[in-house]
Amino acid sequence: MSEAPLAKISGFHQDDDGVWVADLECGHAQHVRHDPPWQRAEWVVTEAGREQHLGTSLPCPLCRMPKLPEGALEYKRTADFDRATVPPGLLKRHALKAETWGEIVVTEGRVLYTIEDAEEATFALRPGVRGVVAPEQPHHVEVAEGARFYVRFLRVDPAD
């Protein structure tokens, strides 16, 4: 798997559990923990340490996800799905047709979205972290207990 692209730290905030989260210039966010021996980031526990790391870069796995093209408009949306109602086809390898983009929108819980290519990548989607599906890109999802989501289908109007 290729390495995640680097993104600069533009700020910090704490999540609901008090864990520090780096706000990245790409628009994504990433937890930064000092939890030896598994994770070492002693600098994150002090204001001065966080201040010194503004502008430095962290790998951003979410930047490996495709980006919706400018001007993409929703033309269809699925019903809400949960673990019991998700169509079986979404749980196995499938792809969207040419020129159709998808966006997986999680409203509760967590859905794993895997892009099936030579550099297979899995993304943990949750409310606020959407999955973008490129046309003709094989992928599948795994739905956690308690998760709810829907899929938006988008295309770029050729007149634009």
QUIKANOR-V585110 format. One record per residue. N is the residue number from 0. RES is the residue in one small letter. PSI is psi in whole degrees, -180 to 180 (* if undefined). Layout:
n:N res:RES psi:PSI
n:N res:RES psi:PSI
This chain:
n:0 res:m psi:137
n:1 res:s psi:157
n:2 res:e psi:150
n:3 res:a psi:143
n:4 res:p psi:153
n:5 res:l psi:145
n:6 res:a psi:140
n:7 res:k psi:145
n:8 res:i psi:126
n:9 res:s psi:-12
n:10 res:g psi:-178
n:11 res:f psi:153
n:12 res:h psi:167
n:13 res:q psi:142
n:14 res:d psi:-177
n:15 res:d psi:-21
n:16 res:d psi:5
n:17 res:g psi:10
n:18 res:v psi:137
n:19 res:w psi:138
n:20 res:v psi:128
n:21 res:a psi:128
n:22 res:d psi:127
n:23 res:l psi:149
n:24 res:e psi:-23
n:25 res:c psi:-10
n:26 res:g psi:-9
n:27 res:h psi:174
n:28 res:a psi:154
n:29 res:q psi:131
n:30 res:h psi:140
n:31 res:v psi:117
n:32 res:r psi:143
n:33 res:h psi:99
n:34 res:d psi:67
n:35 res:p psi:148
n:36 res:p psi:-1
n:37 res:w psi:-45
n:38 res:q psi:131
n:39 res:r psi:111
n:40 res:a psi:61
n:41 res:e psi:-33
n:42 res:w psi:-25
n:43 res:v psi:-16
n:44 res:v psi:-9
n:45 res:t psi:151
n:46 res:e psi:-41
n:47 res:a psi:-40
n:48 res:g psi:-43
n:49 res:r psi:-43
n:50 res:e psi:-42
n:51 res:q psi:-25
n:52 res:h psi:-2
n:53 res:l psi:132
n:54 res:g psi:-13
n:55 res:t psi:169
n:56 res:s psi:147
n:57 res:l psi:151
n:58 res:p psi:138
n:59 res:c psi:95
n:60 res:p psi:-33
n:61 res:l psi:-22
n:62 res:c psi:-10
n:63 res:r psi:-16
n:64 res:m psi:145
n:65 res:p psi:158
n:66 res:k psi:138
n:67 res:l psi:137
n:68 res:p psi:151
n:69 res:e psi:136
n:70 res:g psi:4
n:71 res:a psi:130
n:72 res:l psi:140
n:73 res:e psi:133
n:74 res:y psi:-11
n:75 res:k psi:154
n:76 res:r psi:142
n:77 res:t psi:172
n:78 res:a psi:170
n:79 res:d psi:138
n:80 res:f psi:153
n:81 res:d psi:-171
n:82 res:r psi:-34
n:83 res:a psi:-26
n:84 res:t psi:-4
n:85 res:v psi:131
n:86 res:p psi:136
n:87 res:p psi:-30
n:88 res:g psi:-27
n:89 res:l psi:-21
n:90 res:l psi:-9
n:91 res:k psi:170
n:92 res:r psi:126
n:93 res:h psi:171
n:94 res:a psi:155
n:95 res:l psi:158
n:96 res:k psi:166
n:97 res:a psi:141
n:98 res:e psi:7
n:99 res:t psi:128
n:100 res:w psi:155
n:101 res:g psi:156
n:102 res:e psi:119
n:103 res:i psi:118
n:104 res:v psi:113
n:105 res:v psi:127
n:106 res:t psi:-21
n:107 res:e psi:145
n:108 res:g psi:-145
n:109 res:r psi:139
n:110 res:v psi:130
n:111 res:l psi:129
n:112 res:y psi:120
n:113 res:t psi:125
n:114 res:i psi:122
n:115 res:e psi:94
n:116 res:d psi:-171
n:117 res:a psi:-27
n:118 res:e psi:53
n:119 res:e psi:132
n:120 res:a psi:137
n:121 res:t psi:135
n:122 res:f psi:134
n:123 res:a psi:107
n:124 res:l psi:143
n:125 res:r psi:174
n:126 res:p psi:128
n:127 res:g psi:-14
n:128 res:v psi:102
n:129 res:r psi:152
n:130 res:g psi:129
n:131 res:v psi:129
n:132 res:v psi:121
n:133 res:a psi:154
n:134 res:p psi:140
n:135 res:e psi:16
n:136 res:q psi:113
n:137 res:p psi:138
n:138 res:h psi:172
n:139 res:h psi:167
n:140 res:v psi:159
n:141 res:e psi:126
n:142 res:v psi:122
n:143 res:a psi:155
n:144 res:e psi:133
n:145 res:g psi:-4
n:146 res:a psi:150
n:147 res:r psi:140
n:148 res:f psi:166
n:149 res:y psi:168
n:150 res:v psi:130
n:151 res:r psi:139
n:152 res:f psi:131
n:153 res:l psi:156
n:154 res:r psi:160
n:155 res:v psi:126
n:156 res:d psi:122
n:157 res:p psi:-20
n:158 res:a psi:-18
n:159 res:d psi:*
